[in-house]
Amino acid sequence: MSDLRIVFRTRGTTIHAVNGISFELQPGELLGVVGESGSGKSVTMMSLMKLLPSPPAEILSGRVRLGCRDLLSLDPSEMRKVRGGEVGFIFQDPMTSLNPVLTVGYQLKEPLRKHFGLSRGEARKRAIELFSLVGIPSPHDRMNDYPHRFSGGMRQRVMIAIALACEPNVLIADEPTTALDVTIQAQILELVKKLRQEIGMSIIWITHDLGVVAGIADRVMVMYGGLIVECAPVDDLYANPRHPYTRALMETLPRPDQAGQERLKSVVGQPPHLTAFPTSCPFAPRCPHVFDRCLVEKPPLMPVQEGHEAACWWDVTEQRPRDDV
């Protein structure tokens, strides 16, 4: 993806949701995307699949390359072949994503018949295999059940099976464990790890939970105000975060060794109002290190060490303004 800009035009107001971001996803990589609500995570990834309603959404610029094609330039019929076939998507709330009046078996067999041209019997056989793969017990019997007959964790397993049905090269998971309790969340995370090892696909995992990302990601991309503010291998990011926003997020995590001893911290201030395209650092009003340059010039994503980039004029390691840009 390169230079993606997305706005939402409403009555008398334009919201600059994504403000010129670029990144690459490597084969077999799990990329974690983190940030507060409204930072542009879901909007960015939904644009890859052309799932944003237009209007009010409008893509002003950008290219999304999958192989030799730009997904944003595909017509609706070509895009339908990509959705599910080459790129799978797991939505945040499985209850609203699954059709309540169709059996889960029908909803799983539909993409198999559409993309692979399987017969009813072949699609049913493959659907049962997929249900078994994602850990749904008695898959033969559950094929004819409706979504309301499943628990939240089982519905999410159904969504994962549907997303994997056509063996996509890329899987996008939009906060798939947010509505689940911690026990079920752990089961889903273990399932994703197992499936990734067996299938070898690339995964984009969107979340606001830094604890989840630490356990599954290879690389982490931190978003704020519709921009990427830091990107690094997961171990480097947690060991040495180089952007003040990332550091602030890390400080909000509860620490087992200090349980009951300190109040939980929060990121001071409010997220930016995205009614204007940012021309300065969007985190400046909340940043403890803000200085004059931050208020007049937006920092680009700059390398701070090998494989590690941050968009900040302040060197958090040296505790002074950067002198190399």
C-alpha positions, 0 to 999 in steps of 0.5 A: 500500500502506498500514500492512502488517503481517505475522507468521509464527507458528511453534511458540512464536514469532511473527516480526514480518516486516513492521511497518506499511509504506506506499508508492506506486508511480507509473505507469511508475516503477521502484522499487528495494527494497534491504536486508539479507536478512531486512529484509522485502523479499520478504515484502512483495512476495509479500504483494501477490500473496497468495503467502505460505503461511498458516499460518504467515504472517498479514497482521494489517493493511494495504491493497494498492490496485490501481486501485479494488480492495484485493488483500488482500480478493480471493477466490482466483478473483479473485486468479488473474486478477490474477496474471500478468494484471495483476501479473507476478512474476519469482522469484529462482531460475528453476530452482526456479520453472520446472516441470522436467517441462514444456517452457518453451513449454507454461509460457509458453503456459499463461497466454496461454490462461488469461487471453486465451483464445487457441487453441493456434496463437495462443498458440504464435505469441505465445509465439515473439514473447515469446521473441524479445522477451527475446532467446532465439535460435531461439525456434521451436526452443527452444519444445519444450525443457525448463528443464534445457536452458537456461543460468541467464541463458536460464532467467531470460529465460524467466521474464521472458517468462512474467511479461510474457506477459499485458502486466501493468501492474506487474512485480515482480522478486525479486532476478532477477540474484542467481544470475547471473554479472556478464556475464549480470546486465548483459545481464538489466539491459539487457533490463529497461531495453529492455522498460520503454521499449517496454512502459511498465509499473511495476516493483518491483525487489527486490535487496540490490545497491546497484550494480544499483539505481543503474543502473536505478531512478527511486526507491529504498526502503531496508528494515530490520527490516520497516520502510522507513527511507529513500525517495528519488529514486535520485540524491538517495539516492546523493548524500546518504543521510539514514539511518545504515543507508543510509550504512552500506550505501553504505560497503560498496560497493567503490570503483574508485579505491581498489582494493587500497588499503583493506579492504572495509567491512561493517555492524557488528553483526547484523540485529534479531531480529524476535520482538517488534514494534519500539517503538524504532529497530530500527537503534539497536544498530548505529548510531554516532549512537544516543542516548536517544530512539532506545532508547525511541521508534520514528521514523516516516518523515519528510520531510527534503527534497522527495521524500526521507524518512528514519526517524531521530531523528538529522540526519546532515547537521547531525550532531545530533538533529533539532529539528523533530519 
